[in-house]
Structures are given as structure tokens and as C-alpha cells.
Amino acid sequence: MIYTGFVRRVDSLGRITIPSELRTLLNISARDAVEIFRIEDAFVLKKYSPCDIFTGEMDELIEFEGKKISKNSILKMAQIAGFTIV
């Protein structure tokens, strides 16, 4: 983990504010959905992206480097790169 130096208090409704510097760094805008994961005694927030980052497709998604990509996009990229798909 990377220490950010940010400390926030939980309000009476259980909410916290994500600092604008972190929202900018993670490309999180107002009204964006975030996923919440628990790892032992820590929470991890991640911008939620349920569809292909290139086409918006929602079928046959594969997660790579924290991003979702459809099999169709992978095949198209492989063709553009000159790979032969058997």
C-alpha cells in the first residue's frame, strides 16, 4: 500500500469524503460508482467499470490490469497487431 497522508472522519451516517487529489488520480467523478473490497483489516476502493473500456460491451468480459475488456475487443486488437487467431 502507498501511504497518502490523508485522514478522514466517518460522519454520523457512516460516510467519508474521498480527497479530490485521489479522485483525480483515480479518474473518479461525482456520481461514479466505486467497488469496495475488504483485505484483512483494510478497505480498498476501486472505480467500478462493469463494461469493456473500449466499446462499452458487457458480454464475455475479461479483467486485465484492473480493467474490463471483452473478448471481441481482444480479438480485434490481436488482428490489428498482426496475430493470427486459430
MOPAC internal coordinates of N, CA, C and O (Angstrom, degrees):
PM7 1SCF
backbone

  N    0.0000 0     0.00 0     0.00 0    0    0    0
  C    1.4508 1     0.00 0     0.00 0    1    0    0
  C    1.5269 1   109.28 1     0.00 0    2    1    0
  O    1.2310 1   121.29 1   -27.60 1    3    2    1
  N    1.3042 1   115.14 1   152.40 1    3    2    1
  C    1.4601 1   121.49 1   177.91 1    5    3    2
  C    1.5213 1   108.31 1  -108.79 1    6    5    3
  O    1.2310 1   120.40 1   -56.79 1    7    6    5
  N    1.3046 1   116.85 1   123.21 1    7    6    5
  C    1.4634 1   121.09 1   179.62 1    9    7    6
  C    1.5227 1   109.41 1   -73.00 1   10    9    7
  O    1.2310 1   120.45 1   -50.30 1   11   10    9
  N    1.3449 1   116.74 1   129.70 1   11   10    9
  C    1.4656 1   120.65 1  -178.18 1   13   11   10
  C    1.5184 1   112.99 1   -99.02 1   14   13   11
  O    1.2310 1   120.26 1   156.92 1   15   14   13
  N    1.3242 1   117.11 1   -23.08 1   15   14   13
  C    1.4598 1   120.33 1  -176.66 1   17   15   14
  C    1.5097 1   113.20 1    86.95 1   18   17   15
  O    1.2310 1   119.90 1   175.85 1   19   18   17
  N    1.3352 1   117.80 1    -4.15 1   19   18   17
  C    1.4620 1   121.55 1   179.60 1   21   19   18
  C    1.5217 1   110.03 1   -86.02 1   22   21   19
  O    1.2310 1   120.90 1   -45.06 1   23   22   21
  N    1.3215 1   115.88 1   134.94 1   23   22   21
  C    1.4606 1   121.98 1   174.31 1   25   23   22
  C    1.5178 1   107.14 1  -128.45 1   26   25   23
  O    1.2310 1   120.42 1   -48.85 1   27   26   25
  N    1.3204 1   116.80 1   131.15 1   27   26   25
  C    1.4583 1   121.58 1   179.16 1   29   27   26
  C    1.5212 1   109.07 1  -130.32 1   30   29   27
  O    1.2310 1   120.56 1   -34.79 1   31   30   29
  N    1.3271 1   116.53 1   145.21 1   31   30   29
  C    1.4584 1   121.85 1   176.26 1   33   31   30
  C    1.5260 1   109.26 1   -91.90 1   34   33   31
  O    1.2310 1   121.01 1   -33.85 1   35   34   33
  N    1.3150 1   115.67 1   146.15 1   35   34   33
  C    1.4560 1   121.60 1   174.50 1   37   35   34
  C    1.5210 1   107.07 1   -81.42 1   38   37   35
  O    1.2310 1   120.08 1   -49.28 1   39   38   37
  N    1.3564 1   117.46 1   130.72 1   39   38   37
  C    1.4675 1   119.67 1   179.99 1   41   39   38
  C    1.5260 1   110.59 1   -81.61 1   42   41   39
  O    1.2310 1   120.28 1     0.37 1   43   42   41
  N    1.3150 1   117.06 1  -179.63 1   43   42   41
  C    1.4670 1   121.76 1  -174.79 1   45   43   42
  C    1.5298 1   112.91 1   -64.84 1   46   45   43
  O    1.2310 1   119.81 1   162.11 1   47   46   45
  N    1.3278 1   117.96 1   -17.89 1   47   46   45
  C    1.4609 1   121.77 1   177.45 1   49   47   46
  C    1.5291 1   112.21 1   -96.89 1   50   49   47
  O    1.2310 1   120.36 1  -175.72 1   51   50   49
  N    1.3394 1   116.93 1     4.28 1   51   50   49
  C    1.4616 1   121.25 1   178.82 1   53   51   50
  C    1.5116 1   114.57 1    85.11 1   54   53   51
  O    1.2310 1   120.09 1  -164.54 1   55   54   53
  N    1.3279 1   117.44 1    15.46 1   55   54   53
  C    1.4681 1   121.41 1  -177.41 1   57   55   54
  C    1.5225 1   111.23 1   -96.16 1   58   57   55
  O    1.2310 1   121.79 1   -26.45 1   59   58   57
  N    1.3277 1   114.18 1   153.55 1   59   58   57
  C    1.4667 1   121.08 1   170.64 1   61   59   58
  C    1.5239 1   107.52 1  -130.40 1   62   61   59
  O    1.2310 1   120.66 1   -21.56 1   63   62   61
  N    1.3133 1   116.33 1   158.44 1   63   62   61
  C    1.4572 1   121.59 1   176.79 1   65   63   62
  C    1.5256 1   108.71 1  -103.04 1   66   65   63
  O    1.2310 1   120.79 1   -50.38 1   67   66   65
  N    1.3333 1   116.09 1   129.62 1   67   66   65
  C    1.4639 1   120.58 1   176.66 1   69   67   66
  C    1.5237 1   107.14 1   -86.25 1   70   69   67
  O    1.2310 1   119.52 1   -56.70 1   71   70   69
  N    1.3295 1   118.53 1   123.30 1   71   70   69
  C    1.4618 1   120.89 1  -178.25 1   73   71   70
  C    1.5358 1   112.51 1   -55.99 1   74   73   71
  O    1.2310 1   120.68 1   -36.00 1   75   74   73
  N    1.3150 1   116.31 1   144.00 1   75   74   73
  C    1.4689 1   121.26 1  -176.65 1   77   75   74
  C    1.5239 1   111.82 1   -59.12 1   78   77   75
  O    1.2310 1   119.88 1   145.84 1   79   78   77
  N    1.3250 1   117.83 1   -34.16 1   79   78   77
  C    1.4703 1   120.51 1   179.09 1   81   79   78
  C    1.5326 1   110.72 1   -61.46 1   82   81   79
  O    1.2310 1   120.46 1   139.83 1   83   82   81
  N    1.3243 1   116.73 1   -40.17 1   83   82   81
  C    1.4678 1   120.08 1   178.94 1   85   83   82
  C    1.5217 1   111.45 1   -73.20 1   86   85   83
  O    1.2310 1   120.24 1   141.53 1   87   86   85
  N    1.3360 1   117.15 1   -38.47 1   87   86   85
  C    1.4683 1   119.73 1   177.21 1   89   87   86
  C    1.5290 1   110.52 1   -61.67 1   90   89   87
  O    1.2310 1   120.40 1   139.40 1   91   90   89
  N    1.3227 1   116.85 1   -40.60 1   91   90   89
  C    1.4651 1   120.83 1   178.45 1   93   91   90
  C    1.5263 1   110.16 1   -65.44 1   94   93   91
  O    1.2310 1   120.55 1   134.06 1   95   94   93
  N    1.3165 1   116.56 1   -45.94 1   95   94   93
  C    1.4607 1   122.04 1  -179.34 1   97   95   94
  C    1.5290 1   111.60 1   -59.10 1   98   97   95
  O    1.2310 1   120.45 1   141.86 1   99   98   97
  N    1.3321 1   116.75 1   -38.14 1   99   98   97
  C    1.4573 1   121.66 1  -177.15 1  101   99   98
  C    1.5234 1   113.39 1   -97.95 1  102  101   99
  O    1.2310 1   120.73 1  -173.03 1  103  102  101
  N    1.3322 1   116.22 1     6.97 1  103  102  101
  C    1.4699 1   122.33 1   178.44 1  105  103  102
  C    1.5313 1   111.48 1    57.27 1  106  105  103
  O    1.2310 1   120.58 1  -135.78 1  107  106  105
  N    1.3303 1   116.50 1    44.22 1  107  106  105
  C    1.4579 1   122.38 1   178.47 1  109  107  106
  C    1.5222 1   108.34 1  -104.47 1  110  109  107
  O    1.2310 1   120.94 1   -57.68 1  111  110  109
  N    1.3318 1   115.81 1   122.32 1  111  110  109
  C    1.4598 1   121.88 1   179.76 1  113  111  110
  C    1.5212 1   109.88 1  -108.26 1  114  113  111
  O    1.2310 1   120.74 1   -11.13 1  115  114  113
  N    1.3310 1   116.18 1   168.87 1  115  114  113
  C    1.4558 1   120.84 1   175.80 1  117  115  114
  C    1.5252 1   108.91 1   -56.13 1  118  117  115
  O    1.2310 1   120.40 1   -40.99 1  119  118  117
  N    1.2959 1   116.83 1   139.01 1  119  118  117
  C    1.4656 1   125.75 1   178.33 1  121  119  118
  C    1.5289 1   113.81 1    77.27 1  122  121  119
  O    1.2310 1   119.13 1   177.81 1  123  122  121
  N    1.3578 1   119.27 1    -2.19 1  123  122  121
  C    1.4628 1   120.68 1   175.07 1  125  123  122
  C    1.5251 1   109.05 1   -69.49 1  126  125  123
  O    1.2310 1   120.80 1   -31.04 1  127  126  125
  N    1.3133 1   116.09 1   148.96 1  127  126  125
  C    1.4558 1   121.13 1   175.75 1  129  127  126
  C    1.5296 1   108.88 1   -88.47 1  130  129  127
  O    1.2310 1   121.09 1   -35.81 1  131  130  129
  N    1.3118 1   115.53 1   144.19 1  131  130  129
  C    1.4643 1   120.53 1   174.72 1  133  131  130
  C    1.5230 1   108.41 1  -124.97 1  134  133  131
  O    1.2310 1   121.11 1   -34.14 1  135  134  133
  N    1.3268 1   115.48 1   145.86 1  135  134  133
  C    1.4561 1   121.38 1   175.26 1  137  135  134
  C    1.5234 1   107.34 1   -92.63 1  138  137  135
  O    1.2310 1   120.85 1   -34.13 1  139  138  137
  N    1.3203 1   115.98 1   145.87 1  139  138  137
  C    1.4577 1   121.15 1   179.21 1  141  139  138
  C    1.5215 1   107.93 1  -119.55 1  142  141  139
  O    1.2310 1   120.96 1   -56.87 1  143  142  141
  N    1.3258 1   115.77 1   123.13 1  143  142  141
  C    1.4504 1   122.64 1   178.50 1  145  143  142
  C    1.5235 1   109.21 1  -116.06 1  146  145  143
  O    1.2310 1   120.55 1   -28.83 1  147  146  145
  N    1.3025 1   116.55 1   151.17 1  147  146  145
  C    1.4556 1   120.70 1   174.61 1  149  147  146
  C    1.5195 1   108.07 1  -114.60 1  150  149  147
  O    1.2310 1   120.68 1   -53.36 1  151  150  149
  N    1.3156 1   116.31 1   126.64 1  151  150  149
  C    1.4596 1   122.54 1   174.76 1  153  151  150
  C    1.5170 1   106.42 1  -122.76 1  154  153  151
  O    1.2310 1   121.49 1   -73.96 1  155  154  153
  N    1.3221 1   114.76 1   106.04 1  155  154  153
  C    1.4615 1   122.31 1  -175.13 1  157  155  154
  C    1.5219 1   110.26 1    52.17 1  158  157  155
  O    1.2310 1   119.41 1    68.10 1  159  158  157
  N    1.3340 1   118.74 1  -111.90 1  159  158  157
  C    1.4609 1   120.06 1  -177.49 1  161  159  158
  C    1.5235 1   112.61 1  -104.63 1  162  161  159
  O    1.2310 1   120.40 1  -155.46 1  163  162  161
  N    1.3437 1   116.84 1    24.54 1  163  162  161
  C    1.4639 1   120.88 1  -178.85 1  165  163  162
  C    1.5269 1   110.36 1  -128.61 1  166  165  163
  O    1.2310 1   120.73 1   -25.93 1  167  166  165
  N    1.3239 1   116.20 1   154.07 1  167  166  165
  C    1.4629 1   123.07 1   173.42 1  169  167  166
  C    1.5180 1   108.29 1  -106.76 1  170  169  167
  O    1.2310 1   120.93 1   -36.69 1  171  170  169
  N    1.3214 1   115.83 1   143.31 1  171  170  169
  C    1.4573 1   122.19 1   175.88 1  173  171  170
  C    1.5191 1   107.29 1  -122.03 1  174  173  171
  O    1.2310 1   120.28 1   -51.68 1  175  174  173
  N    1.3246 1   117.08 1   128.32 1  175  174  173
  C    1.4665 1   122.32 1   175.87 1  177  175  174
  C    1.5173 1   108.38 1  -104.31 1  178  177  175
  O    1.2310 1   120.92 1   -42.60 1  179  178  177
  N    1.3416 1   115.85 1   137.40 1  179  178  177
  C    1.4567 1   120.77 1  -179.86 1  181  179  178
  C    1.5178 1   107.87 1  -141.60 1  182  181  179
  O    1.2310 1   120.52 1   -43.12 1  183  182  181
  N    1.3206 1   116.62 1   136.88 1  183  182  181
  C    1.4663 1   119.65 1   176.79 1  185  183  182
  C    1.5226 1   108.84 1   -59.65 1  186  185  183
  O    1.2310 1   121.08 1   -48.72 1  187  186  185
  N    1.3279 1   115.53 1   131.28 1  187  186  185
  C    1.4604 1   121.19 1  -177.81 1  189  187  186
  C    1.5088 1   110.38 1   -84.62 1  190  189  187
  O    1.2310 1   120.67 1   -53.07 1  191  190  189
  N    1.3221 1   116.33 1   126.93 1  191  190  189
  C    1.4648 1   120.52 1   176.44 1  193  191  190
  C    1.5281 1   108.42 1  -136.51 1  194  193  191
  O    1.2310 1   120.43 1   -84.26 1  195  194  193
  N    1.3275 1   116.79 1    95.74 1  195  194  193
  C    1.4566 1   120.71 1  -174.38 1  197  195  194
  C    1.5205 1   115.09 1   -82.94 1  198  197  195
  O    1.2310 1   119.76 1  -175.39 1  199  198  197
  N    1.3252 1   118.07 1     4.61 1  199  198  197
  C    1.4582 1   119.41 1  -175.91 1  201  199  198
  C    1.5240 1   110.42 1  -135.15 1  202  201  199
  O    1.2310 1   121.62 1   -11.98 1  203  202  201
  N    1.3246 1   114.50 1   168.02 1  203  202  201
  C    1.4586 1   122.15 1   178.28 1  205  203  202
  C    1.5307 1   109.60 1   -55.27 1  206  205  203
  O    1.2310 1   120.67 1   -51.15 1  207  206  205
  N    1.3204 1   116.32 1   128.85 1  207  206  205
  C    1.4698 1   120.05 1  -176.81 1  209  207  206
  C    1.5214 1   112.79 1   -68.98 1  210  209  207
  O    1.2310 1   119.80 1   162.78 1  211  210  209
  N    1.3320 1   117.99 1   -17.22 1  211  210  209
  C    1.4588 1   120.75 1  -179.15 1  213  211  210
  C    1.5272 1   112.74 1   -96.91 1  214  213  211
  O    1.2310 1   120.32 1   137.17 1  215  214  213
  N    1.3412 1   117.00 1   -42.83 1  215  214  213
  C    1.4627 1   119.94 1  -171.10 1  217  215  214
  C    1.5239 1   114.19 1  -113.73 1  218  217  215
  O    1.2310 1   120.19 1   163.17 1  219  218  217
  N    1.3220 1   117.25 1   -16.83 1  219  218  217
  C    1.4501 1   120.31 1  -176.05 1  221  219  218
  C    1.5160 1   113.26 1    84.75 1  222  221  219
  O    1.2310 1   120.43 1   179.81 1  223  222  221
  N    1.3377 1   116.77 1    -0.19 1  223  222  221
  C    1.4656 1   121.11 1   177.55 1  225  223  222
  C    1.5192 1   110.62 1   -58.74 1  226  225  223
  O    1.2310 1   120.88 1   -30.89 1  227  226  225
  N    1.3256 1   115.92 1   149.11 1  227  226  225
  C    1.4568 1   119.76 1  -179.96 1  229  227  226
  C    1.5269 1   112.21 1  -117.86 1  230  229  227
  O    1.2310 1   119.88 1  -176.52 1  231  230  229
  N    1.3297 1   117.83 1     3.48 1  231  230  229
  C    1.4624 1   121.78 1  -177.71 1  233  231  230
  C    1.5258 1   111.46 1   -99.89 1  234  233  231
  O    1.2310 1   121.18 1   -36.12 1  235  234  233
  N    1.3203 1   115.35 1   143.88 1  235  234  233
  C    1.4675 1   123.04 1   175.31 1  237  235  234
  C    1.5284 1   112.55 1    49.61 1  238  237  235
  O    1.2310 1   120.89 1  -121.86 1  239  238  237
  N    1.3181 1   115.91 1    58.14 1  239  238  237
  C    1.4597 1   120.96 1  -178.86 1  241  239  238
  C    1.5221 1   111.36 1   -87.33 1  242  241  239
  O    1.2310 1   121.41 1   -35.98 1  243  242  241
  N    1.3065 1   114.90 1   144.02 1  243  242  241
  C    1.4559 1   123.41 1   174.72 1  245  243  242
  C    1.5174 1   106.74 1  -123.39 1  246  245  243
  O    1.2310 1   120.24 1   -43.35 1  247  246  245
  N    1.3376 1   117.14 1   136.65 1  247  246  245
  C    1.4618 1   119.25 1   178.35 1  249  247  246
  C    1.5225 1   108.67 1   -93.28 1  250  249  247
  O    1.2310 1   121.02 1   -50.27 1  251  250  249
  N    1.3320 1   115.65 1   129.73 1  251  250  249
  C    1.4655 1   122.06 1   178.98 1  253  251  250
  C    1.5111 1   108.61 1  -139.33 1  254  253  251
  O    1.2310 1   120.82 1   -57.08 1  255  254  253
  N    1.3342 1   116.04 1   122.92 1  255  254  253
  C    1.4643 1   121.86 1   179.61 1  257  255  254
  C    1.5256 1   111.00 1    53.19 1  258  257  255
  O    1.2310 1   120.63 1  -142.32 1  259  258  257
  N    1.3394 1   116.40 1    37.68 1  259  258  257
  C    1.4506 1   120.83 1   177.33 1  261  259  258
  C    1.5230 1   114.93 1    79.46 1  262  261  259
  O    1.2310 1   120.07 1  -175.35 1  263  262  261
  N    1.3213 1   117.48 1     4.65 1  263  262  261
  C    1.4704 1   122.36 1   179.12 1  265  263  262
  C    1.5149 1   109.23 1  -116.31 1  266  265  263
  O    1.2310 1   120.38 1   -28.56 1  267  266  265
  N    1.3170 1   116.89 1   151.44 1  267  266  265
  C    1.4543 1   121.53 1   178.32 1  269  267  266
  C    1.5411 1   109.49 1  -101.04 1  270  269  267
  O    1.2310 1   121.49 1   -48.44 1  271  270  269
  N    1.3441 1   114.76 1   131.56 1  271  270  269
  C    1.4594 1   121.30 1  -178.33 1  273  271  270
  C    1.5241 1   107.17 1  -134.79 1  274  273  271
  O    1.2310 1   120.22 1   -44.39 1  275  274  273
  N    1.3310 1   117.18 1   135.61 1  275  274  273
  C    1.4644 1   120.10 1   179.21 1  277  275  274
  C    1.5244 1   110.20 1   -79.51 1  278  277  275
  O    1.2310 1   121.74 1   -23.58 1  279  278  277
  N    1.3210 1   114.27 1   156.42 1  279  278  277
  C    1.4710 1   119.02 1   177.77 1  281  279  278
  C    1.5299 1   110.14 1   -60.73 1  282  281  279
  O    1.2310 1   120.12 1   144.12 1  283  282  281
  N    1.3322 1   117.37 1   -35.88 1  283  282  281
  C    1.4710 1   120.21 1   178.42 1  285  283  282
  C    1.5180 1   111.37 1   -60.37 1  286  285  283
  O    1.2310 1   119.82 1   137.07 1  287  286  285
  N    1.3307 1   117.95 1   -42.93 1  287  286  285
  C    1.4662 1   120.69 1   178.99 1  289  287  286
  C    1.5210 1   111.00 1   -64.80 1  290  289  287
  O    1.2310 1   120.86 1   140.48 1  291  290  289
  N    1.3218 1   115.95 1   -39.52 1  291  290  289
  C    1.4699 1   119.57 1   179.11 1  293  291  290
  C    1.5227 1   110.15 1   -62.90 1  294  293  291
  O    1.2310 1   120.55 1   135.96 1  295  294  293
  N    1.3332 1   116.56 1   -44.04 1  295  294  293
  C    1.4664 1   119.98 1   178.79 1  297  295  294
  C    1.5248 1   111.76 1   -62.69 1  298  297  295
  O    1.2310 1   120.36 1   137.06 1  299  298  297
  N    1.3343 1   116.92 1   -42.94 1  299  298  297
  C    1.4674 1   120.63 1   178.81 1  301  299  298
  C    1.5318 1   110.95 1   -63.30 1  302  301  299
  O    1.2310 1   120.32 1   138.18 1  303  302  301
  N    1.3324 1   116.99 1   -41.82 1  303  302  301
  C    1.4744 1   120.25 1   179.42 1  305  303  302
  C    1.5268 1   110.36 1   -65.63 1  306  305  303
  O    1.2310 1   120.42 1   141.54 1  307  306  305
  N    1.3273 1   116.81 1   -38.46 1  307  306  305
  C    1.4602 1   120.66 1   178.58 1  309  307  306
  C    1.5315 1   110.55 1   -63.47 1  310  309  307
  O    1.2310 1   120.55 1   139.11 1  311  310  309
  N    1.3341 1   116.55 1   -40.89 1  311  310  309
  C    1.4758 1   120.31 1   177.51 1  313  311  310
  C    1.5183 1   111.03 1   -64.37 1  314  313  311
  O    1.2310 1   120.46 1   135.84 1  315  314  313
  N    1.3284 1   116.73 1   -44.16 1  315  314  313
  C    1.4707 1   120.79 1   178.87 1  317  315  314
  C    1.5246 1   110.77 1   -61.42 1  318  317  315
  O    1.2310 1   120.89 1   143.66 1  319  318  317
  N    1.3427 1   115.90 1   -36.34 1  319  318  317
  C    1.4725 1   120.57 1  -179.39 1  321  319  318
  C    1.5366 1   111.57 1   -78.13 1  322  321  319
  O    1.2310 1   120.33 1   173.20 1  323  322  321
  N    1.3306 1   116.98 1    -6.80 1  323  322  321
  C    1.4550 1   120.32 1   176.41 1  325  323  322
  C    1.5175 1   115.01 1    91.77 1  326  325  323
  O    1.2310 1   120.10 1  -168.18 1  327  326  325
  N    1.3426 1   117.41 1    11.82 1  327  326  325
  C    1.4546 1   120.23 1   178.11 1  329  327  326
  C    1.5193 1   109.97 1   -80.95 1  330  329  327
  O    1.2310 1   120.51 1   -36.38 1  331  330  329
  N    1.3293 1   116.63 1   143.62 1  331  330  329
  C    1.4422 1   121.42 1   176.12 1  333  331  330
  C    1.5181 1   108.44 1   -95.36 1  334  333  331
  O    1.2310 1   120.48 1   -54.56 1  335  334  333
  N    1.3158 1   116.69 1   125.44 1  335  334  333
  C    1.4581 1   122.36 1  -179.20 1  337  335  334
  C    1.5363 1   107.68 1   -96.24 1  338  337  335
  O    1.2310 1   121.36 1   -56.54 1  339  338  337
  N    1.3107 1   115.00 1   123.46 1  339  338  337
  C    1.4739 1   119.84 1  -177.80 1  341  339  338
  C    1.5078 1   109.90 1   -93.29 1  342  341  339
  O    1.2310 1   120.10 1   180.00 1  343  342  341

